Amino acid sequence: MTAEDKKSQYDASASATGYLYQCRYALLLGLQAIATRPELLLSIEKFDDISFSDGEGPVAQIQAKHHVSKKGDLTDASEDLWSTLRIWSEQVATDHEKAFQTAFILTTTATAPAGTAASFLRAADRDPDKARTLLLKVAAKSKSKKNAPAYLAFTSLSEFLQQRLLNAVSILDRSANIADVWDELCQAVRLAVPKEHVGQLVERLEGWWFGLMTRILLSGSDVSVLAIDSKLDELREEFSRSRLPVEFASAQPPTSIVADLDKRPFVAQLRRVNVGAQRIEWAIRDYYRASEQRSKWAREKLTLDGEVEQYEQDLIEAWQPRFAAMVDNLPMLCDEKTKTASGQKLYQWAEQDALLPLRSLAQRFLTHGSFHILANRHAVGWHPEFDQPESSTKGVAS
């Protein structure tokens, strides 16, 4: 066995790509169904690769075939074609009504050459009778052991059921590959948000969708087309001018990040007013969440020019009178213990009570974390002498 053969034997990339293609294509079909059949239920690996049902049974079954290379043309002896026909023929043999009630669709990145059975099953220039003649011909002459069970399944149907099945079959060849389906998803939602945010919208929609598909695969259940519509509405709102998407509200910083942040000035400020280890851990967590969230908004251009700077100014101006009042209320020539206690009270306000919205987004981690971002730059502080080196104030009464 050659090295290339071994690689092919153990390489799961093609099957993984096929699964991702199946899920991504299902999402595209679901989005397209919103306008025409919103009442339908969508499933994967239940009745077929992808299927739509009305609650009583499938109304459309889709086989999705993805080829990374240019291989896989749908000739009359194509394994893709016959493996699909076998599945459908066996279903129709068991339940004759399926040939009348269900649309059978083969979508593939491969090409049906002109004059082949598959070419006569496209939406345009259809001729199911010609397709049937060609299929029966190859089934009678072919020596393929791989296709033999499929040949038997199809030819075992009565002539009438063969005709009914092929009348219900549609071939969508030269379909978009996994990368192109992304572009089609973007096209499908292009009117939902400003064009500069379409990619981010699809990214979030797919993240939700792939998680949902995993649960559906495990449970064997369905998802309503309306659920896709509802999620799209929810995400559309997140990208409106009045809202910002939140993705880091429950994020936990990696251990290596915690170790680095523990050395930052905002942590030194907390230690200067004797904040306990648990509260410092929470402060580091919120600093991380706010930093990551703000950075992502900036990368995706979701915040307006000067918007974050204005938010920081609002935080500073909320802190200023409280800090000034703390300093004014300190006794003259007070000791360090008194200063520390006052600083703790000021920090407690920022930690527990302050909740200033950015646009209409009011999130505790964002307010709290942004205060630490400012404290890291010494724009705000908790100790009365936070802007002076600690060593220069020790033992000095004010």
Secondary structure, DSSP 4 states (H G I P E B T S, - for coil): --HHHHHHHH--HHHHHHHHHHHHHHHHHHHHHTTT-TT-EEEESSSSSEEEE-SSSEEEEEEEE--SSS-----TT-HHHHHHHHHHHHHHHH-TTHHHH-EEEEEESS---TTSTGGGGSSSS--HHHHHHHHHHHHHH---TTTHHHHHHHHTS-HHHHHHHHHHEEEE-S---HHHHHHHHHHHTTTTS-GGGHHHHHHHHHHHHHHHHHHHHHHT--EEHHHHHHHHHHHHHHTSTT------TT----HHHHHHHTTSHHHHHHHHTT--HHHHHHHHHHHHHHHHHHHHHHHTT-SPTTHHHHHHHHHHHHHHHHHHHHHHTSPTT--HHHHHHHHHHHHHIIIII----BTTB--HHHHHHHHHHHHHTTSS-SSTTTTS-HHHHTT---
